[in-house]
Amino acid sequence: MTPDIVSKLWILCNVLKDDGVTYHQYVTELTYLLFLKMAQETDTESQIPAGYRWEDLEAKAAPDRLQFYKLALIHLGTNGSKLTKEIFANASSFIKKPTTLSTLVTETDKLDWYSAKQEGLGDMYEGLLEKNANEKKSGAGQYFTPRPLIDSMVAVMKPTLEDVIQDPAAGTGGFLIAANHYLRQHHDFDSLTEAQQRKYQKNTFHGMEHVQDTHRLALMNLMLHGIDGGIRYGDTLSPEGQALPKATLNLSNPPFGTKKGGGLPTRDDFTFPTSNKQFCFVQHIYRGLAPGGRAAVVLPDNVLFESGVGKDIRRDLMEKCNLHTILRLPTGIFYAQGVKTNVLFFTRGETDKGNTKEVWVYDLRANMPQYGKRTPLTRDHFAEFEKAFGKDPLGSPAALKKRQDTGETGRFRKFTRDWIAQRDDSLDIAWLKDDSAESSADLPEPTVLATEALSEMEAIMNDLRGILAELGEDIEEVAA
């Protein structure tokens, strides 16, 4: 039933598209409406000021509903519960036509909310976010790490109820949601004491997101999964990031690229200042781990080999932490097809010297298919990697001993710290002959690529024509 509701909600985006609203704006717009509707369905309307609830929106006559809705968004940004104010902070509507809003309200009300509640409102919302991320034109893929990868990272890290879990680049909250799901699968929450329940709700999950629209999606996501807040609106690379608590487990996929304008981060606690965002986040993550704390972080290839400050940061990381495992990921699993990425797994040492003695590298990139819509990435692709460490958390002495006992295999190789030092501390390590890299048999022909590009351009132009036509109508109305 949940996939059915997701499909119906996504179909409604066509109504907004006709009103000139983009995919990403649509999910934000729908979040405002869903928050009001779900508060009614879950008997939590006390967090919304009286007079601004779903029934009040429904009660308005169709021609007056849009004006009321836009005023309600402004009011809810400064009134109601803390969560309400955060979700509606600086909210504004992109809807222009009263009929568009009325259609959304009517169709949302028709959905089978009883079944949705039974199967999990959080799963429904995650499905909506995934639809948005998979739609190329939405541009949301940068905020959405593939779920099979997230689930595999969480499974090998094995969160515990004692953990303080952080994602300093939270996006829509996927890593924290997955950790929450893992913990609920592996523990009887009904047997927890009141103090344990309170700690779990308030002090287990922490994160930061600096794009406000994405932040409100994250808050909605966490709320529907039973997590109270946890993700702050702010810039981790500013002094705001220094306020995040020390983590015992960090799970993250930081943004790629350089800081806007090429400037340095405004934090003053980084040993190695750089405008490269990934290197800044790496420093935040390993510096922000408590002794014995562990991390699993998605990073692009350049972090493994860049010279200068990049080499200094890698050295510092290997001194302060045991960088025990690198997972080389296949290409094509992120929104930018050419981006090559890895997962770095490391544990903060009890001291700050000589913690990395050897690094195990698992190559899941060489001789792998081109992933995309035709060949989706699944959890099964990580099965051999997960199996290599057994039932113990990756990075624990027991897991590393099992890895040593198993020994090197085709895709798994061990490299000593001394050997890495001889390579100028480059961690870009590959030994398998990658036949797929030399063959273009699986790649589209240039003519196919050109046709696809023209089709996308035509779709964009049609959207622009629609917007211009609407502007013309508005101008004519004003002139009349």
Disulfide bonds with the S-S distance in Angstrom:
none
